[in-house]
Amino acid sequence: MFVFANLVTTVAGLLSLVINLYIFVIIVAAFLSWVNPDPYNAIVRTLRALTEPVFYRIRKHLPFVMINGIDLSPIVALVALQLLNGVVVQSLHQLGMRLVSV
């Protein structure tokens, strides 16, 4: 049973790491949107490729995130990721800890 508990705890840790890395990517992409970076730069293209599909879906389903030309979709994405990190990851981690004690 401890092997399954370790697996669940490890999955929770990896999921938390991925979420935190994506939060960092969103923050960097939001800062880059304030300056006008070279659109042919490889880093800028990678950041846009990683974030634009998520931002597009947020803008599509929540049209009120565009206020007077200001795009609030990165903020919505950050809040959603924090909720995911707080609810799903913490639940998996607590499940893993309970399985250890059983």
Backbone as ProteinMPNN parsed JSONL, in Angstrom:
{"seq_chain_A": "MFVFANLVTTVAGLLSLVINLYIFVIIVAAFLSWVNPDPYNAIVRTLRALTEPVFYRIRKHLPFVMINGIDLSPIVALVALQLLNGVVVQSLHQLGMRLVSV", "coords_chain_A": {"N_chain_A": [[0.814, -1.19, 0.0], [2.045, 1.169, 0.621], [3.542, 1.771, -1.602], [1.698, 2.632, -3.525], [0.825, 4.891, -2.164], [3.161, 6.423, -2.159], [3.384, 6.794, -4.904], [1.087, 8.366, -5.464], [1.676, 10.644, -3.953], [4.019, 11.478, -5.24], [3.033, 12.028, -7.822], [1.398, 14.178, -7.163], [3.345, 16.029, -6.379], [4.794, 16.346, -8.79], [2.766, 17.372, -10.443], [2.275, 19.774, -9.12], [4.738, 21.027, -9.56], [4.718, 21.314, -12.382], [2.5, 23.0, -12.675], [3.41, 25.27, -11.289], [5.621, 25.978, -12.889], [4.273, 26.636, -15.259], [2.811, 28.805, -14.363], [4.897, 30.612, -13.985], [5.683, 30.891, -16.682], [3.407, 32.144, -17.735], [3.468, 34.581, -16.341], [5.878, 35.701, -17.29], [5.209, 35.892, -20.013], [3.125, 37.738, -19.839], [4.487, 40.011, -18.917], [6.146, 40.421, -21.127], [4.258, 41.185, -22.968], [3.829, 43.811, -22.396], [5.99, 45.281, -23.29], [7.22, 45.72, -26.601], [8.191, 43.066, -27.989], [10.491, 41.445, -30.287], [8.777, 39.688, -32.694], [9.842, 37.51, -33.999], [11.696, 36.339, -32.454], [12.966, 33.469, -30.867], [12.403, 32.76, -28.21], [10.238, 34.397, -27.562], [8.373, 33.473, -29.414], [8.075, 30.838, -28.506], [7.015, 31.26, -25.927], [4.589, 32.487, -26.619], [3.424, 30.411, -28.054], [3.022, 28.606, -26.01], [1.251, 29.928, -24.304], [-0.839, 31.282, -25.673], [-2.914, 29.474, -26.686], [-4.303, 28.84, -24.308], [-5.028, 31.395, -23.374], [-6.64, 32.175, -25.506], [-8.824, 30.409, -25.305], [-9.847, 31.235, -22.842], [-10.557, 33.896, -23.438], [-12.491, 33.344, -25.352], [-14.551, 31.967, -23.973], [-15.048, 33.63, -21.823], [-15.909, 36.551, -22.474], [-15.753, 39.006, -21.2], [-13.234, 39.509, -20.239], [-11.677, 41.16, -21.714], [-11.133, 44.389, -21.341], [-11.537, 47.552, -22.332], [-9.398, 47.298, -24.165], [-7.518, 46.113, -22.579], [-6.157, 43.096, -21.722], [-7.253, 40.68, -19.627], [-6.973, 37.992, -19.425], [-4.564, 36.567, -18.686], [-4.58, 36.932, -15.902], [-6.915, 35.602, -15.144], [-6.175, 33.019, -15.911], [-4.025, 32.606, -14.151], [-5.352, 32.67, -11.661], [-7.034, 30.445, -11.966], [-5.129, 28.406, -12.181], [-3.94, 28.581, -9.654], [-6.108, 27.835, -8.074], [-6.426, 25.21, -8.999], [-3.997, 24.175, -8.164], [-4.295, 24.471, -5.408], [-6.563, 22.931, -4.792], [-6.716, 20.375, -6.251], [-4.018, 19.382, -6.261], [-3.288, 19.566, -3.555], [-5.251, 17.912, -2.478], [-4.545, 15.428, -3.616], [-2.05, 15.142, -2.437], [-2.728, 15.001, 0.31], [-4.263, 12.679, 0.208], [-2.29, 10.81, -0.43], [-0.747, 10.985, 1.911], [-2.569, 10.042, 3.793], [-2.863, 7.411, 2.929], [-0.431, 6.363, 3.578], [-0.525, 6.234, 6.338], [-2.383, 4.291, 6.764]], "CA_chain_A": [[0.0, 0.0, 0.0], [2.915, 2.341, 0.691], [4.003, 2.083, -2.955], [0.646, 3.451, -4.121], [0.848, 6.179, -1.457], [4.31, 7.162, -2.69], [3.05, 7.172, -6.275], [0.129, 9.472, -5.414], [2.4, 11.817, -3.454], [4.928, 11.903, -6.302], [2.215, 12.642, -8.871], [1.0, 15.487, -6.643], [4.519, 16.893, -6.442], [5.071, 16.659, -10.193], [1.704, 18.251, -10.923], [2.54, 21.076, -8.53], [5.887, 21.588, -10.266], [4.279, 21.72, -13.718], [1.625, 24.168, -12.523], [4.248, 26.421, -10.924], [6.38, 26.377, -14.081], [3.371, 27.298, -16.2], [2.529, 30.123, -13.78], [6.059, 31.433, -14.33], [5.609, 31.174, -18.121], [2.341, 33.131, -17.928], [3.937, 35.871, -15.832], [6.867, 36.213, -18.24], [4.494, 36.272, -21.234], [2.38, 38.967, -19.556], [5.452, 41.11, -18.905], [6.588, 40.656, -22.501], [3.21, 41.854, -23.733], [3.883, 45.243, -22.108], [6.972, 45.826, -24.222], [6.934, 45.188, -27.931], [9.365, 42.26, -28.346], [10.616, 40.969, -31.657], [7.937, 38.494, -32.827], [10.588, 36.418, -34.612], [12.591, 35.793, -31.437], [12.563, 32.093, -30.541], [11.827, 32.719, -26.865], [8.914, 35.027, -27.646], [7.496, 32.547, -30.138], [7.792, 29.711, -27.616], [6.093, 31.723, -24.886], [3.265, 32.686, -27.222], [2.879, 29.091, -28.393], [2.612, 27.95, -24.774], [0.199, 30.639, -23.575], [-1.964, 31.765, -26.48], [-4.091, 28.58, -26.711], [-5.054, 28.985, -23.051], [-5.627, 32.727, -23.365], [-7.712, 32.198, -26.505], [-10.009, 29.73, -24.74], [-10.401, 32.094, -21.797], [-11.234, 35.012, -24.118], [-13.652, 32.823, -26.071], [-15.614, 31.596, -23.041], [-15.294, 34.753, -20.924], [-15.595, 37.734, -23.289], [-15.592, 40.205, -20.388], [-11.858, 39.674, -19.789], [-11.088, 42.254, -22.489], [-11.731, 45.633, -20.858], [-10.903, 48.726, -22.942], [-8.136, 46.905, -24.785], [-6.638, 45.449, -21.61], [-6.446, 41.67, -21.682], [-7.139, 40.14, -18.278], [-6.947, 36.531, -19.471], [-3.493, 35.984, -17.863], [-4.984, 36.931, -14.494], [-7.882, 34.511, -14.998], [-5.412, 31.775, -15.988], [-3.27, 32.46, -12.903], [-6.29, 32.319, -10.589], [-7.467, 29.068, -12.198], [-4.017, 27.515, -11.841], [-3.789, 28.568, -8.201], [-7.195, 26.997, -7.565], [-6.074, 23.831, -9.326], [-2.899, 23.795, -7.274], [-4.786, 24.395, -4.044], [-7.591, 21.909, -4.585], [-6.366, 19.05, -6.776], [-2.701, 18.938, -5.816], [-3.316, 19.358, -2.107], [-6.069, 16.718, -2.217], [-3.714, 14.265, -3.93], [-1.005, 15.032, -1.415], [-3.356, 14.515, 1.539], [-4.622, 11.288, -0.02], [-1.063, 10.042, -0.299], [-0.36, 10.939, 3.316], [-3.512, 9.15, 4.499], [-2.591, 6.034, 2.545], [0.773, 5.948, 4.3], [-0.861, 5.943, 7.725], [-3.347, 3.176, 6.85]], "C_chain_A": [[0.862, 1.261, 0.0], [3.438, 2.737, -0.686], [2.976, 2.964, -3.658], [0.603, 4.831, -3.47], [2.009, 7.033, -1.959], [4.051, 7.626, -4.117], [2.118, 8.375, -6.305], [0.825, 10.751, -4.952], [3.355, 12.364, -4.511], [4.177, 12.575, -7.441], [1.763, 14.031, -8.427], [2.162, 16.472, -6.718], [4.86, 17.304, -7.865], [4.033, 17.605, -10.78], [1.889, 19.666, -10.375], [3.703, 21.77, -9.235], [5.491, 22.101, -11.644], [3.401, 22.966, -13.642], [2.449, 25.407, -12.189], [5.101, 26.896, -12.09], [5.499, 27.112, -15.083], [2.943, 28.672, -15.679], [3.673, 31.079, -14.107], [6.036, 31.821, -15.81], [4.549, 32.233, -18.396], [2.789, 34.514, -17.47], [4.947, 36.494, -16.79], [6.178, 36.663, -19.527], [3.703, 37.561, -21.023], [3.325, 40.171, -19.524], [5.947, 41.429, -20.319], [5.523, 41.351, -23.338], [3.201, 43.361, -23.478], [4.904, 45.957, -22.982], [6.671, 45.214, -25.579], [8.135, 44.356, -28.389], [9.342, 41.862, -29.815], [9.797, 39.691, -31.819], [8.655, 37.302, -33.449], [11.608, 35.802, -33.649], [12.065, 34.419, -31.016], [11.908, 32.002, -29.17], [10.421, 33.296, -26.872], [7.934, 34.099, -28.352], [7.119, 31.347, -29.278], [6.806, 30.097, -26.528], [4.683, 31.925, -25.439], [2.628, 31.356, -27.579], [2.387, 28.351, -27.152], [1.402, 28.611, -24.122], [-1.014, 31.01, -24.41], [-3.132, 30.782, -26.58], [-4.949, 28.69, -25.449], [-5.749, 30.336, -23.011], [-6.784, 32.82, -24.35], [-8.987, 31.545, -25.967], [-10.658, 30.565, -23.644], [-11.155, 33.255, -22.432], [-12.503, 34.561, -24.822], [-14.823, 32.559, -25.123], [-15.974, 32.716, -22.066], [-14.975, 36.056, -21.656], [-15.375, 39.006, -22.468], [-14.159, 40.403, -19.894], [-11.106, 40.715, -20.612], [-11.811, 43.54, -22.099], [-10.929, 46.793, -21.425], [-9.524, 48.412, -23.516], [-7.144, 46.249, -23.834], [-7.084, 43.998, -21.487], [-6.192, 41.133, -20.281], [-7.089, 38.609, -18.255], [-5.747, 35.921, -18.735], [-3.859, 35.931, -16.375], [-5.97, 35.805, -14.228], [-7.163, 33.166, -15.021], [-4.617, 31.54, -14.698], [-4.172, 32.063, -11.745], [-6.739, 30.865, -10.734], [-6.358, 28.077, -11.84], [-3.775, 27.457, -10.335], [-4.888, 27.734, -7.545], [-6.904, 25.52, -7.811], [-4.967, 23.327, -8.403], [-3.396, 23.615, -5.845], [-5.747, 23.255, -3.804], [-7.091, 20.525, -5.008], [-5.039, 18.548, -6.205], [-2.702, 18.672, -4.312], [-4.164, 18.135, -1.739], [-5.289, 15.444, -2.51], [-2.641, 14.063, -2.867], [-1.584, 14.504, -0.107], [-3.79, 13.059, 1.406], [-3.403, 10.386, 0.13], [-0.614, 9.916, 1.146], [-1.281, 10.039, 4.134], [-3.252, 7.687, 4.168], [-1.351, 5.499, 3.25], [0.406, 5.513, 5.703], [-1.822, 4.775, 7.872], [-2.637, 1.862, 6.975]], "O_chain_A": [[0.469, 2.291, -0.547], [3.746, 3.906, -0.918], [3.342, 3.936, -4.317], [0.37, 5.83, -4.15], [1.851, 8.237, -2.162], [4.453, 8.726, -4.497], [2.33, 9.304, -7.084], [0.584, 11.824, -5.506], [3.485, 13.579, -4.661], [4.636, 13.587, -7.972], [1.746, 14.962, -9.233], [1.969, 17.631, -7.086], [5.177, 18.465, -8.124], [4.372, 18.527, -11.521], [1.681, 20.643, -11.094], [3.651, 22.976, -9.477], [5.884, 23.201, -12.033], [3.544, 23.88, -14.453], [2.211, 26.478, -12.747], [5.286, 28.1, -12.264], [5.925, 28.097, -15.686], [2.736, 29.597, -16.465], [3.434, 32.232, -14.467], [6.34, 32.964, -16.152], [4.772, 33.131, -19.209], [2.518, 35.509, -18.143], [4.876, 37.69, -17.071], [6.527, 37.708, -20.076], [3.618, 38.388, -21.93], [2.993, 41.234, -20.051], [6.142, 42.597, -20.656], [5.846, 42.033, -24.311], [2.624, 44.113, -24.263], [4.701, 47.109, -23.367], [5.908, 44.251, -25.657], [9.005, 44.867, -29.095], [8.313, 41.936, -30.486], [10.085, 38.698, -31.15], [8.127, 36.19, -33.427], [12.3, 34.847, -34.003], [10.862, 34.238, -30.831], [10.956, 31.242, -28.989], [9.514, 32.738, -26.253], [6.788, 33.961, -27.924], [5.977, 30.888, -29.314], [5.87, 29.352, -26.237], [3.701, 31.569, -24.79], [1.419, 31.187, -27.423], [1.446, 27.561, -27.23], [0.611, 27.938, -23.461], [-2.125, 31.046, -23.882], [-4.277, 31.232, -26.559], [-6.177, 28.64, -25.521], [-6.925, 30.421, -22.655], [-7.793, 33.465, -24.067], [-10.088, 32.064, -26.151], [-11.884, 30.599, -23.53], [-12.27, 33.569, -22.017], [-13.481, 35.306, -24.884], [-15.964, 32.893, -25.441], [-17.086, 32.745, -21.54], [-13.89, 36.611, -21.481], [-14.859, 39.99, -22.997], [-13.89, 41.378, -19.191], [-10.002, 41.111, -20.238], [-12.962, 43.754, -22.481], [-9.776, 46.998, -21.048], [-8.59, 49.197, -23.357], [-6.047, 45.872, -24.244], [-8.244, 43.713, -21.187], [-5.057, 41.129, -19.805], [-7.155, 38.001, -17.187], [-5.892, 34.826, -18.19], [-3.486, 34.99, -15.675], [-5.879, 35.127, -13.205], [-7.495, 32.27, -14.245], [-4.543, 30.412, -14.209], [-3.803, 31.213, -10.934], [-6.818, 30.135, -9.746], [-6.628, 27.026, -11.259], [-3.442, 26.399, -9.801], [-4.636, 27.014, -6.579], [-7.114, 24.684, -6.932], [-5.006, 22.193, -7.927], [-2.959, 22.699, -5.149], [-5.751, 22.667, -2.723], [-7.054, 19.605, -4.191], [-4.953, 17.418, -5.724], [-2.17, 17.66, -3.857], [-3.835, 17.409, -0.801], [-5.358, 14.485, -1.742], [-2.367, 12.936, -2.454], [-0.979, 13.636, 0.522], [-3.702, 12.29, 2.364], [-3.48, 9.324, 0.747], [-0.15, 8.854, 1.562], [-0.834, 9.356, 5.055], [-3.402, 6.819, 5.027], [-1.246, 4.297, 3.49], [0.953, 4.536, 6.214], [-2.058, 4.31, 8.987], [-3.282, 0.817, 7.059]]}, "name": "protein", "num_of_chains": 1, "seq": "MFVFANLVTTVAGLLSLVINLYIFVIIVAAFLSWVNPDPYNAIVRTLRALTEPVFYRIRKHLPFVMINGIDLSPIVALVALQLLNGVVVQSLHQLGMRLVSV"}
